[in-house]
Amino acid sequence: MRIFVTDKYRIITFALICATIGFGAFLTGGGTQSVSTNAKIVPIYSVQRNDNAISLTFDCAWGSDDIESIVKTLEKHNCKATFFVLGTWAEKYPSAVKMLYKAGHEIANHSYNHTYYTTLTTQQMLADIKKCNDAINKACGVTPVLFRAPSGDYNNDVINSCHSANMEYIQWSVDSLDWRGLNCEQMLERIIPKTKSGDILLFHNDTAHTAESLDKILTELEKKGFSFLKVSDLIYKDNYTIDHTGRQHPAAAPSSRTN
């Protein structure tokens, strides 16, 4: 059957409209989320909350000399944090992992050896996630349920692989940039004005000024009325949506109104 030029344009236009509608849809779910379309999947960057709860997260990839100091400062402020740990770090510093876990902090997966996940196949990602989980489990007896790729590197395949391993991918909404060597005042200028309820803050251990600045940072956050939760206690596990910015929202409760 012949298709005239005008018919071709109609077909193309209809296809573009359908694709646009599909791409603009929210990600919704009752737990970890995966989609089978080409729409971009967004991980959790922050959480919609009205109680001034936030989460401090630390990526652990280098040394461990400052861990004891960080633990003591967190304890002083009754702050339970989430530590995203490399598998190689857990193998090299098992006593540090145990210290963090015994102090009540959450241990999460940050890959085995800091490989960029967008360069890996699904099978390689799953093997790497498992290798890191096994190293952490050997160090402290727990298996992580949260994951953050090195450098926050992700695409749909990375997030779907994470979800297929029954883990939630966690990003951050406030970056201290401590790894750049910022001093306390510089970090305060970045963190305090930007932080709001439900934010996830990013720090690193074994940097020039993080451990020594942590007490002041937590004090200033407390002055603004913030309290601290582990990421697993901050996020919603079921019945939520994630908007295009990565902010997680509780799903609206079904209406009980009857006519």
C-alpha angles and dihedrals in degrees: 000000000000118000115205121220093253090054090051091054091049091052093048092047092050091050092051092050091051092049092049093051091049094048094050096054119113121248107247134178152134097246132341112005134225130164132199096213129085092254113125114259115220123206125216112286098162141347132241104240135149099201100080092247116151136170130233114209129188126197111214114201108127132038130344105214094111098047095095091051092048091049092051093050093048090050091051090059096039088242120156110197138186119241118202103207132194115231090233089051090052090050093048097042108028091151090058091052090050091049092053093047095046089051089060099256125140119251115211137179120263097170127275101271109358098269117166102253097206088067093057134084120240091257091051092049093050092047091050093048090051093047091054093045090051092051092050092046090052091051100047109002099249132105115220122239097190128071136192120180120226110278089002088281112170149143133171093284092052093051094044090050090050091051093047086057087055093249133125120232112229126193127171138249101201119046119198091195086213091150088069090064097255114171125231097271092048091051091047090053090054098042112035102053093043103045118102136165112300096020123144113217124208124218135154131216123230095039128132099262112004099099094044092045098046097087092055093044093052091045092054092046090051090051087060090053100255123151126197131240134172111254092250088057093045100053129070115248099197141021101023143128130216116214126213091272093056095253112146116221130188110247115252112263113247113261116257092199115126128194 
